[in-house]
Amino acid sequence: MNYVAKLNEYGQKNHVNVQYEEKATPDHTKAFTVRAIVNGKRYPEGVGKNKREAKENAALKALGMLPHKESNGFSSSPAKIVQPNYQCWLNEHSQKTGVTYKPIERTRVGAASTPFCCQYVSTNGESYPEGYGESKQKAKEEAAKLAYLALRVTVCYGVCSRQDQKRASSVESTLKASAAGGKHRRSAPTPATVFSHTSNAGGKELNFFNKHKAELETRLSTTSVLIQLEGCGILNAVERETVEAERISVSQNHALIVMLSRKGERAQEKFYEILKETDPYLVKDLEKGVCTS
């Protein structure tokens, strides 16, 4: 999801001003900090390895804490977690929903103030924003918090299928139980279930993707496709780098096709649209049934 776009949309619908302020950081930190200001209220800072990522994280934090109308059965009021931290909440949520959230940890070379990085990925193919910290534990907790916020934001502002909404109902039960005993706990926004990039995509786009997976793995040129998929929010930077890390083009293509298969209809539809622009001749050949050896 493009959190900046969603926050701007929120501002337009509610007739409030949305601004961002960048915080100057020393060059040696190799990190950028941005804060979202909505209707004059300053929200927690977003940190990223580039300005775009920092701005996205700032928008996510603001969205996760903004009041909103009820969506898909979720209350507009914030829930209070009874768990001691976001990692505990995420683990409990995993047990209740059957979706596993795995932390991917790494160190950031040359980043003096926040040398540690963590990102959660789930078994349903979703990746969440990276969290940074001066220790592994702080980075992991920040990553869990960002995943927590993303869980809420997606269901409140994203497009959900009926199946997704059924999965989301199990999270609502978790929230009600958490809120019941959380009077003395710190406030946190209501989480929701993260969904794949889904929509009512056209049959032609989905048929193309599913029908030509094998040919795409051998004939696709990923470079421009990856850039545009990241630009529109279908892939994040880590996912793009994962594909690019493969040494040969066939392996890159395979990795990308697997990711898009997991992400669902919306991602596959967008891939088809991008491919028509970047490699129209390949699309034409495949749709006509032309195959090169």
Secondary structure, DSSP 8 states (H G I E B T S, - for coil): --HHHHHHHHHHHHT--EEEEEE---GGG--EEEEEEETTEE---EEESSHHHHHHHHHHHHHHHS----BTTB-SS-EE--SSSHHHHHHHHHHHH---EEEEEEE-TT-SS--EEEEEEETTS-B---EEESSHHHHHHHHHHHHHHHHHHHHHHS---HHHHHHHHHHHHHHHHHHHT-TTS-EE--------S-----HHHHHHHHHTHHHHHHH--HHHHHHHHHHTTSS-HHHHHHHHTSSSHHHHHHHHHHHHHHH-HHHHHHHHHHHHHH-HHHHHHHHHT----
